[in-house]
Amino acid sequence: MYKRPIHAMLMKRVQEKRRFIQVLSGPRQTGKTTIARQVLDDVAMPTHYGTADEPALKDRSWIEQQWETARTLARAAGRKQNALLVLDEIHKIPGWSETVKRLWDEDSSAHNPLRVVLLGSSPLLVWKGLTESLSGRFELIPVTHWSFAEMQAAFGWSLEQYIYYGGYPGAASLLPDRERWARYVADALIETSISRDILLMTRVDKPALLRRLFELGCSYSGQVLSYQKMLGQLHDAGNTTTLAHYLELLQAAGMLAGLHKYAGQKVRQRASSPKFLVLNNALMTALSSLTLETIRQDGEAWGRWVETAVGSTLFNGIIGKGISLFYWQGSNREVDFVLSRGKDIVAIEVKSSRKKDNLPGMEAFSNEFKVKRKLLVGGQGIPMENFFLTPPEQWIA
């Protein structure tokens, strides 16, 4: 079975002498549980796995029971023996972080070398618990959507397949039946992420609006759309503050981002119209009736899919690496994507057959900001496949 690079990182951390709670957090169907189970199989120590994602209601007593089971395994293996405890879907237990903190501190005081891995598919709630109770005790390992390199290594996918079908490994076997594949993505991924990771865990006063905003974002992925235009297309949309909040929730769930315009000043960046970006092309494909053959023959449509794949590759690839992703627009000129880290700026233009309302703005952007590197992806620039196989942080190194 294919092992993601995160597997090696987690293996190393749970075996290190210094102890931290390892937290794997990210969207659904990205392989968090599989990674943890692979590590459970590979480590040379007693292990215990428990999941809160079961029909029976779990409470904080369940965490204590699982923890004590792991402690018992460690004691049975010998004095001061390491043991590994994995708790899945931990965010579903109210007050989980306070209980984990108490148990972890008990083991630290008693010099019990228990290793703990927590998994969660609701990044908002996981991060809230970590920052409120577990400061200084954890290391976060973001588990992002699968890259082209990973889908190619695991399933032999071509770049064309990746751009159209996105990167959900669980749906890969359904490719021969496009309709079945689309239903799986819509029901098991889109609806489950919205209903269980957003609506069930976070207060949302207008759930129908959140769903319509996601659909709108899929239709306009790769395009800048002002909040006022969104209000004009969404019924009962309330105000721009509500839309901005719902877009943040969708981004936290790994579904849809709203990129800010690069302006060199964070206040101006946040006030800009967002550029919609679907974070896994499978999501927009599943909601579209267009087949791969139809899209390939339509330069405008294929260009949207290509630009979205480029943007999502950048977005997912820089998570946790101190790099930010923007777009830029001014005077009918546009730069598709801007990578920023400290004072370093990399401007990226995507060359596809898509006709854009704005003209390329690399020169205008360079006149306004000091650019470290200017990249053209596709056309006479970096070959598409080379771009997708290169870790995004290398472009700004």
C-alpha positions, 0 to 999 in steps of 0.5 A: 500500500502506498505511503504518503511522505507524512508517514515517514515524518510521523514515524520519526516523531513518535520514536524521538526521545522528546515527547510531543502530542502529534496532531494530524488535521486536514480535510476528509478523505486525505488519508489521516486514518490510513497514515496513523494505521500504517504507523501503528503497524510499523512501530516497534512498541505496543499500540492502541487505536480508538475512534470517536467516529462511531454511532454511540455518543462519546464523552470525556470518560471515553478519552480516559478509558482509551488512555488507560488502555494504552498505559496498561499496554506500556506497563505490561511491556516493561518498566518505562516502555513506550506505547503509542495511543492514536485517538481518531476524530477527537474533535467530536468530544466536547471538552476533549482538549482539557482532558487530553491536557490533564492526562498528558501532564499526569504522564509527564509528571510520572515520567511515563513515555506514552506517545499520543497521536490525535486525528481530526477532520475539523481543523477549526475545532482542532485548532481551537482546542490546541491553542486553548489548552495544549499550548507548548505540548503539541506539534501540528502535522497538516494533512492536505489534499493529494498532489499530482505526484502522489496520485501518479505514484499510487494510481499511475494517473496522468496529469490530464486525469489529475486536473479533471478528477482531482486528488481523492484516493478513495474515489480513484477506483470509481473512474471507469464510471463517471456518474458513480464517481461524481455521486460519491464525491458529492455525497461522501465528500462534499455533503459530508464535509458541509453537514458534519465538519461545518454545520454540525460543529460550527454555528451557521445561521444560513446553511442553505446560503453556505451551500450556495456559496460553495456552488458559486465558488465552484462555478467561478473558481479561478476568477475574482468576484466582489462581495457585492456581485456575490450578493447579487447572485445569492438570494437571502445572502445577508451581508458581506461579513456573513459571506466572508465568514462562510468562505473562511469556514469552507476554506478551513474544511479544505473545500473552497478558498477566497484568495486576497489581493496582494497589496503589501499591506494586510489591511488592504489585502483583507479588504479586497475582492476574493479570488475563488479557488476550489482546493481539490478539482474533484469538487468542481468536476463532481458538480459539473455535467461536463465530461473530460472529453468535452472540457478538453475540447473547450479551451475556456473550460479547460483553462479554468480547470488548469488554473484551479489545479495550479492554484490548489497545488500551490495552496495545499503545498505551502500549508504550514511552511510560512508561505502565503498565496495571493493574486494581484489585479490592477488597471485591467492587469492581472497576475494569477498567483503571488507567493509571499514569504517575508520580503520574497515575492514570486509572481506566477502566470498560468498560460492556458487557452482560457480567455481572460478579461484582464491582460497579463500584469507581470510587468505592471506588478513588477513596477509596483513591487520588488519581485524575486522571481517571475514564473510562467507555467505552461506555454513557453514557460515551465512545462505543466508536468514539471510544475505539478511535480515540484514542491511549491516551496521550491519556487520561492527558495 
